[in-house]
Amino acid sequence: MYYPEPITKLIDSFTKLPGIGPKTAARLAFFVLEMKEDDVLDFAKSLVNAKRELTHCTVCGHITDQDPCSICSDQSRDNSVICVVQDPKDVIAMEKMKDFQGKYHVLHGTISPMEGIGPEDINVSTLIERLKDEKVEELILATNPNVEGEATAMYISRLVKPSGLRLTRIAHGLPVGGDLEYADEVTLSKALEGRRDL
């Protein structure tokens, strides 16, 4: 079935979003058609404003509408600890926890030779510059526990270790409420490695 061109373009636009296939895109497009015009205009304005008004913090790389971001400019935060994460969503996840009071550094990706992404393609060089300028005592590597995240953490640790800076890696293992029988071998192995005294 062929749709009129405006609907086809709208469906094509939705399919460019991650996790949205053709059927979901068509449902979303028809949902938008049923919305009030004011709501559609507000939705479109929100998209445009987010794209135009947000930038990356020149200090840590987090998304922000002010530079430096609110975390980097917060004088009450601990400047001696930097948590290195893959993307801005990870900063938001850490902030929801409300336990971490240090600063962040967002890499905007991970090293992935299979996809042609090397260290020069992610935000590593600015991290190294920050470590020279700021009085950092600990670097927490909080990349995801997959092949790319581990490779990125190892690369950064090799770069930073000669400086004598304390390097830590977030623990990996079983989630709270998880069952051993459903855990894969790698997760169980990481849980054993990260065990601690009681």
Backbone as CSV, one residue per row, in Angstrom:
resi,resn,N_x,N_y,N_z,CA_x,CA_y,CA_z,C_x,C_y,C_z
1,MET,0.847,-1.188,0.000,0.000,0.000,0.000,0.885,1.240,0.000
2,TYR,0.527,2.180,-0.835,1.309,3.395,-0.952,0.608,4.535,-0.222
3,TYR,1.398,5.263,0.558,0.869,6.394,1.316,1.104,7.672,0.529
4,PRO,0.332,8.710,0.814,0.649,10.023,0.239,2.060,10.443,0.676
5,GLU,2.725,11.229,-0.150,4.131,11.570,0.089,4.413,12.166,1.465
6,PRO,3.571,13.085,2.003,3.872,13.622,3.337,3.918,12.525,4.417
7,ILE,3.033,11.531,4.323,3.040,10.443,5.311,4.274,9.569,5.102
8,THR,4.603,9.288,3.853,5.787,8.476,3.559,7.044,9.138,4.122
9,LYS,7.168,10.451,3.956,8.330,11.173,4.489,8.358,11.125,6.011
10,LEU,7.186,11.243,6.638,7.106,11.181,8.095,7.507,9.797,8.597
11,ILE,7.007,8.753,7.920,7.371,7.377,8.284,8.873,7.180,8.122
12,ASP,9.431,7.652,7.013,10.881,7.539,6.796,11.667,8.252,7.895
13,SER,11.160,9.394,8.337,11.833,10.128,9.410,11.832,9.323,10.705
14,PHE,10.690,8.708,11.033,10.619,7.905,12.262,11.517,6.671,12.189
15,THR,11.675,6.071,11.003,12.517,4.868,10.901,13.996,5.175,11.115
16,LYS,14.372,6.447,11.063,15.761,6.817,11.321,16.094,6.787,12.810
17,LEU,15.056,6.712,13.652,15.279,6.637,15.096,15.660,5.208,15.478
18,PRO,16.532,5.044,16.482,16.950,3.688,16.869,15.783,2.875,17.431
19,GLY,15.703,1.624,17.014,14.680,0.718,17.534,13.311,0.904,16.911
20,ILE,13.188,1.757,15.922,11.898,1.993,15.273,11.913,1.349,13.891
21,GLY,11.107,0.288,13.734,10.979,-0.378,12.444,9.858,0.255,11.630
22,PRO,9.639,-0.257,10.421,8.623,0.325,9.530,7.203,0.310,10.117
23,LYS,6.821,-0.768,10.796,5.455,-0.828,11.351,5.262,0.182,12.470
24,THR,6.233,0.259,13.383,6.146,1.232,14.474,6.184,2.649,13.918
25,ALA,7.017,2.879,12.908,7.098,4.201,12.296,5.754,4.600,11.688
26,ALA,5.079,3.666,11.037,3.763,3.957,10.447,2.752,4.276,11.548
27,ARG,2.786,3.491,12.654,1.876,3.764,13.783,2.115,5.150,14.348
28,LEU,3.382,5.516,14.523,3.718,6.838,15.057,3.263,7.943,14.102
29,ALA,3.493,7.735,12.817,3.093,8.745,11.830,1.582,8.975,11.871
30,PHE,0.813,7.901,11.935,-0.637,8.062,11.980,-1.102,8.632,13.315
31,PHE,-0.364,8.344,14.373,-0.679,8.949,15.671,-0.492,10.462,15.595
32,VAL,0.617,10.892,14.977,0.890,12.323,14.826,-0.223,12.993,14.019
33,LEU,-0.710,12.310,12.990,-1.793,12.876,12.175,-3.069,13.106,12.987
34,GLU,-3.266,12.295,14.029,-4.464,12.418,14.869,-4.295,13.453,15.983
35,MET,-3.069,13.907,16.203,-2.813,14.885,17.263,-3.384,16.250,16.880
36,LYS,-3.647,17.057,17.899,-4.058,18.446,17.646,-2.884,19.187,17.013
37,GLU,-3.183,20.144,16.174,-2.128,20.857,15.461,-1.171,21.568,16.422
38,ASP,-1.710,22.143,17.516,-0.854,22.815,18.496,0.141,21.848,19.126
39,ASP,-0.339,20.625,19.417,0.543,19.613,20.017,1.634,19.192,19.036
40,VAL,1.268,19.069,17.757,2.259,18.719,16.739,3.298,19.827,16.612
41,LEU,2.857,21.070,16.626,3.794,22.201,16.534,4.723,22.247,17.743
42,ASP,4.174,21.990,18.949,5.009,21.946,20.164,6.046,20.824,20.064
43,PHE,5.602,19.673,19.560,6.492,18.516,19.396,7.627,18.867,18.427
44,ALA,7.269,19.451,17.289,8.273,19.829,16.288,9.231,20.881,16.846
45,LYS,8.668,21.842,17.592,9.497,22.897,18.188,10.473,22.304,19.209
46,SER,10.005,21.326,19.983,10.886,20.673,20.964,12.051,19.979,20.280
47,LEU,11.784,19.316,19.167,12.857,18.651,18.413,13.885,19.663,17.914
48,VAL,13.399,20.726,17.304,14.291,21.740,16.743,15.080,22.435,17.854
49,ASN,14.397,22.791,18.939,15.082,23.474,20.044,16.154,22.595,20.678
50,ALA,15.849,21.305,20.866,16.844,20.398,21.452,18.082,20.347,20.570
51,LYS,17.871,20.283,19.269,19.009,20.211,18.347,19.795,21.515,18.317
52,ARG,19.106,22.647,18.359,19.768,23.949,18.250,20.392,24.419,19.563
53,GLU,19.716,24.167,20.683,20.129,24.767,21.956,21.091,23.913,22.774
54,LEU,21.170,22.628,22.475,22.063,21.771,23.245,23.418,21.673,22.565
55,THR,24.443,21.624,23.384,25.806,21.481,22.892,26.541,20.537,23.840
56,HIS,27.822,20.336,23.614,28.618,19.518,24.527,29.475,20.429,25.394
57,CYS,29.526,20.110,26.666,30.364,20.851,27.602,31.817,20.769,27.129
58,THR,32.493,21.913,27.089,33.883,21.929,26.629,34.842,21.306,27.650
59,VAL,34.364,21.090,28.882,35.204,20.471,29.905,35.043,18.952,29.887
60,CYS,33.797,18.468,30.052,33.584,17.027,30.223,32.956,16.322,29.021
61,GLY,32.320,17.072,28.115,31.699,16.458,26.951,30.240,16.078,27.137
62,HIS,29.660,16.377,28.312,28.250,16.056,28.566,27.358,17.015,27.771
63,ILE,26.111,16.599,27.477,25.196,17.514,26.787,24.744,18.592,27.760
64,THR,24.602,19.795,27.234,24.261,20.912,28.105,23.667,22.059,27.305
65,ASP,22.956,22.920,28.015,22.469,24.146,27.387,23.261,25.354,27.887
66,GLN,24.287,25.086,28.705,25.200,26.132,29.179,26.603,25.541,29.188
67,ASP,27.620,26.376,28.997,28.982,25.860,28.951,29.866,26.668,29.889
68,PRO,30.514,26.043,30.871,30.505,24.612,31.157,29.165,24.154,31.730
69,CYS,28.970,22.824,31.726,27.698,22.264,32.194,27.519,22.496,33.694
70,SER,26.322,22.221,34.188,26.014,22.461,35.603,26.860,21.596,36.536
71,ILE,27.268,20.410,36.080,28.097,19.535,36.923,29.514,20.090,37.020
72,CYS,30.083,20.466,35.897,31.450,21.014,35.899,31.542,22.346,36.634
73,SER,30.476,23.128,36.607,30.516,24.431,37.272,30.081,24.371,38.736
74,ASP,29.685,23.201,39.213,29.251,23.023,40.608,30.476,22.934,41.517
75,GLN,30.714,23.992,42.306,31.892,24.061,43.179,31.858,23.060,44.328
76,SER,30.678,22.510,44.637,30.579,21.574,45.760,30.996,20.148,45.372
77,ARG,31.206,19.905,44.094,31.573,18.560,43.652,33.062,18.314,43.838
78,ASP,33.427,17.047,43.976,34.805,16.637,44.227,35.599,16.639,42.918
79,ASN,36.515,17.588,42.788,37.334,17.702,41.574,38.424,16.649,41.482
80,SER,38.657,15.905,42.559,39.759,14.949,42.558,39.376,13.602,41.952
81,VAL,38.086,13.406,41.641,37.616,12.135,41.083,36.867,12.394,39.783
82,ILE,37.280,11.696,38.732,36.583,11.781,37.445,36.093,10.391,37.065
83,CYS,34.823,10.314,36.730,34.217,9.068,36.271,34.103,9.136,34.749
84,VAL,34.742,8.201,34.055,34.743,8.170,32.594,33.611,7.270,32.118
85,VAL,32.706,7.837,31.315,31.555,7.091,30.804,31.517,7.175,29.277
86,GLN,30.711,6.302,28.681,30.639,6.239,27.222,29.821,7.362,26.608
87,ASP,28.648,7.643,27.169,27.817,8.677,26.559,27.004,9.432,27.600
88,PRO,26.356,10.535,27.192,25.620,11.370,28.153,24.546,10.626,28.940
89,LYS,23.946,9.596,28.349,22.926,8.825,29.076,23.517,8.174,30.323
90,ASP,24.803,7.826,30.266,25.465,7.215,31.421,25.623,8.227,32.560
91,VAL,25.904,9.486,32.220,25.992,10.540,33.242,24.637,10.672,33.939
92,ILE,23.582,10.684,33.150,22.237,10.837,33.702,21.907,9.656,34.617
93,ALA,22.288,8.441,34.210,22.053,7.256,35.050,22.810,7.367,36.369
94,MET,24.063,7.815,36.309,24.863,7.963,37.532,24.285,9.049,38.439
95,GLU,23.825,10.134,37.846,23.270,11.235,38.630,21.964,10.834,39.323
96,LYS,21.172,9.973,38.708,19.933,9.504,39.338,20.224,8.758,40.631
97,MET,21.382,8.113,40.682,21.782,7.350,41.863,22.038,8.276,43.057
98,LYS,22.491,9.490,42.792,22.755,10.520,43.801,23.891,10.184,44.784
99,ASP,24.693,9.166,44.492,25.792,8.800,45.388,27.134,9.374,44.945
100,PHE,27.318,9.587,43.663,28.601,10.044,43.136,28.664,11.563,43.164
101,GLN,29.697,12.102,43.789,29.832,13.556,43.914,31.039,14.114,43.176
102,GLY,31.663,13.282,42.345,32.815,13.740,41.575,32.382,14.374,40.263
103,LYS,33.315,14.419,39.321,33.060,14.980,37.994,33.023,13.833,36.971
104,TYR,32.687,14.152,35.735,32.566,13.151,34.681,33.428,13.513,33.489
105,HIS,33.642,12.495,32.654,34.212,12.720,31.330,33.493,11.775,30.372
106,VAL,32.864,12.343,29.334,32.073,11.563,28.385,32.903,11.298,27.132
107,LEU,33.054,10.017,26.798,33.874,9.631,25.650,33.136,9.751,24.313
108,HIS,31.830,9.682,24.328,31.016,9.673,23.104,31.356,8.479,22.226
109,GLY,31.414,7.320,22.854,31.653,6.088,22.106,32.717,5.238,22.760
110,THR,33.048,4.156,22.073,34.087,3.244,22.531,34.951,2.840,21.347
111,ILE,36.125,2.344,21.655,37.016,1.839,20.620,36.396,0.563,20.050
112,SER,36.255,0.513,18.735,35.660,-0.644,18.079,36.300,-0.839,16.707
113,PRO,37.402,-1.602,16.653,38.088,-1.808,15.375,37.179,-2.394,14.292
114,MET,36.216,-3.219,14.692,35.299,-3.824,13.710,34.461,-2.763,12.998
115,GLU,34.193,-1.662,13.687,33.413,-0.572,13.097,34.304,0.588,12.642
116,GLY,35.609,0.383,12.711,36.544,1.412,12.275,36.663,2.584,13.232
117,ILE,36.340,2.365,14.518,36.418,3.444,15.511,37.665,3.231,16.374
118,GLY,38.587,4.163,16.260,39.823,4.091,17.035,39.832,5.124,18.144
119,PRO,40.889,5.174,18.944,40.987,6.124,20.057,40.851,7.579,19.623
120,GLU,41.291,7.884,18.399,41.211,9.259,17.907,39.780,9.672,17.566
121,ASP,38.875,8.693,17.477,37.477,8.980,17.130,36.586,9.227,18.345
122,ILE,37.124,9.002,19.534,36.351,9.256,20.751,37.074,10.317,21.582
123,ASN,36.467,10.744,22.664,36.923,11.904,23.433,38.010,11.538,24.458
124,VAL,39.106,10.907,23.984,40.190,10.507,24.887,41.230,11.610,25.048
125,SER,41.559,12.300,23.967,42.628,13.303,24.028,42.290,14.429,25.012
126,THR,41.007,14.832,25.071,40.637,15.887,26.018,40.694,15.371,27.459
127,LEU,40.458,14.071,27.642,40.599,13.476,28.982,42.055,13.583,29.434
128,ILE,42.979,13.232,28.554,44.404,13.289,28.899,44.812,14.728,29.224
129,GLU,44.294,15.689,28.476,44.571,17.110,28.764,44.019,17.507,30.128
130,ARG,42.802,17.042,30.443,42.212,17.350,31.752,43.071,16.813,32.886
131,LEU,43.606,15.635,32.701,44.415,15.013,33.756,45.700,15.793,34.001
132,LYS,46.191,16.488,32.981,47.391,17.326,33.147,47.059,18.605,33.905
133,ASP,45.881,19.164,33.631,45.513,20.468,34.174,44.871,20.414,35.552
134,GLU,44.027,19.424,35.783,43.261,19.368,37.025,43.965,18.508,38.070
135,LYS,43.636,18.722,39.331,44.240,17.959,40.425,43.421,16.691,40.681
136,VAL,43.505,15.757,39.740,42.742,14.519,39.810,43.559,13.465,40.544
137,GLU,42.910,12.766,41.477,43.576,11.706,42.228,43.092,10.323,41.814
138,GLU,41.838,10.243,41.316,41.292,8.939,40.919,40.497,9.071,39.632
139,LEU,40.680,8.089,38.766,39.930,7.990,37.524,39.128,6.696,37.583
140,ILE,37.798,6.825,37.553,36.915,5.651,37.577,36.508,5.343,36.142
141,LEU,36.834,4.162,35.672,36.466,3.764,34.315,35.123,3.043,34.376
142,ALA,34.093,3.685,33.834,32.732,3.157,33.922,32.149,2.885,32.537
143,THR,32.978,2.322,31.657,32.477,1.921,30.345,31.695,0.620,30.508
144,ASN,30.860,0.311,29.527,30.010,-0.879,29.607,30.844,-2.163,29.624
145,PRO,30.327,-3.218,30.269,31.077,-4.467,30.365,30.930,-5.347,29.125
146,ASN,31.186,-4.766,27.950,31.192,-5.550,26.720,32.580,-5.452,26.111
147,VAL,32.806,-6.088,24.966,34.140,-6.135,24.373,34.680,-4.726,24.113
148,GLU,33.839,-3.860,23.533,34.291,-2.506,23.203,34.576,-1.684,24.465
149,GLY,33.679,-1.807,25.466,33.872,-1.081,26.720,35.125,-1.514,27.447
150,GLU,35.367,-2.831,27.456,36.580,-3.343,28.114,37.833,-2.897,27.373
151,ALA,37.789,-2.937,26.041,38.947,-2.507,25.244,39.251,-1.031,25.490
152,THR,38.212,-0.227,25.573,38.381,1.205,25.808,38.966,1.450,27.199
153,ALA,38.449,0.732,28.202,38.970,0.871,29.569,40.443,0.460,29.633
154,MET,40.800,-0.624,28.950,42.198,-1.074,28.947,43.099,-0.045,28.258
155,TYR,42.628,0.510,27.157,43.408,1.522,26.428,43.670,2.737,27.324
156,ILE,42.625,3.229,27.972,42.778,4.410,28.836,43.689,4.085,30.016
157,SER,43.539,2.891,30.583,44.376,2.533,31.738,45.850,2.469,31.344
158,ARG,46.145,1.970,30.151,47.549,1.929,29.691,48.108,3.339,29.483
159,LEU,47.261,4.250,29.020,47.709,5.634,28.825,47.981,6.336,30.154
160,VAL,47.120,6.068,31.139,47.117,6.841,32.380,47.992,6.233,33.473
161,LYS,48.155,4.906,33.474,48.867,4.225,34.554,50.262,4.792,34.842
162,PRO,51.061,5.115,33.821,52.401,5.660,34.116,52.392,6.938,34.952
163,SER,51.274,7.665,34.963,51.212,8.916,35.723,51.094,8.678,37.225
164,GLY,50.805,7.442,37.635,50.663,7.121,39.055,49.293,7.442,39.615
165,LEU,48.393,7.881,38.773,47.022,8.190,39.180,46.299,6.904,39.584
166,ARG,45.457,6.977,40.603,44.676,5.803,41.011,43.620,5.520,39.943
167,LEU,43.637,4.307,39.410,42.675,3.883,38.389,41.775,2.813,38.973
168,THR,40.457,2.990,38.837,39.527,1.969,39.295,38.545,1.661,38.171
169,ARG,37.937,0.496,38.253,36.946,0.060,37.267,35.688,-0.267,38.042
170,ILE,34.521,0.159,37.535,33.293,-0.181,38.244,33.142,-1.696,38.262
171,ALA,32.528,-2.200,39.333,32.333,-3.642,39.468,31.261,-4.121,38.498
172,HIS,31.409,-5.345,38.056,30.433,-5.966,37.169,30.014,-7.275,37.794
173,GLY,28.819,-7.690,37.534,28.378,-8.971,38.069,26.882,-9.081,38.074
174,LEU,26.373,-9.724,39.091,24.945,-10.004,39.162,24.146,-8.789,39.598
175,PRO,23.014,-8.563,38.943,22.162,-7.460,39.388,21.443,-7.833,40.678
176,VAL,21.093,-6.836,41.463,20.322,-7.091,42.687,18.990,-7.708,42.279
177,GLY,18.633,-8.795,42.930,17.387,-9.481,42.599,17.552,-10.518,41.503
178,GLY,18.790,-10.654,40.961,19.027,-11.632,39.891,19.226,-13.028,40.449
179,ASP,19.033,-14.022,39.611,19.233,-15.426,39.997,20.477,-15.977,39.317
180,LEU,21.285,-16.745,40.072,22.498,-17.337,39.519,22.206,-18.199,38.292
181,GLU,21.116,-18.953,38.348,20.835,-19.896,37.262,20.597,-19.206,35.922
182,TYR,20.211,-17.919,35.935,19.934,-17.206,34.686,21.113,-16.357,34.213
183,ALA,22.171,-16.293,35.001,23.334,-15.476,34.648,24.213,-16.210,33.646
184,ASP,24.778,-15.475,32.696,25.701,-16.092,31.741,27.074,-16.256,32.394
185,GLU,27.956,-16.993,31.711,29.267,-17.325,32.278,30.129,-16.091,32.518
186,VAL,30.091,-15.141,31.592,30.920,-13.935,31.744,30.461,-13.128,32.956
187,THR,29.147,-12.988,33.138,28.616,-12.246,34.281,29.017,-12.920,35.585
188,LEU,28.892,-14.249,35.640,29.287,-14.981,36.846,30.777,-14.834,37.116
189,SER,31.574,-14.889,36.058,33.017,-14.736,36.212,33.366,-13.358,36.777
190,LYS,32.720,-12.315,36.239,32.963,-10.953,36.735,32.496,-10.805,38.178
191,ALA,31.382,-11.451,38.518,30.872,-11.386,39.888,31.870,-12.030,40.848
192,LEU,32.490,-13.149,40.441,33.486,-13.801,41.282,34.739,-12.933,41.432
193,GLU,35.180,-12.346,40.320,36.358,-11.466,40.368,36.142,-10.294,41.306
194,GLY,34.917,-9.753,41.316,34.623,-8.552,42.104,34.169,-8.849,43.518
195,ARG,34.332,-10.095,43.966,33.845,-10.418,45.317,34.636,-9.640,46.350
196,ARG,34.010,-9.402,47.513,34.648,-8.637,48.578,34.418,-9.312,49.924
197,ASP,35.220,-8.945,50.891,35.108,-9.515,52.237,33.853,-8.994,52.919
198,LEU,33.271,-9.814,53.746,32.085,-9.429,54.525,32.481,-9.213,55.981
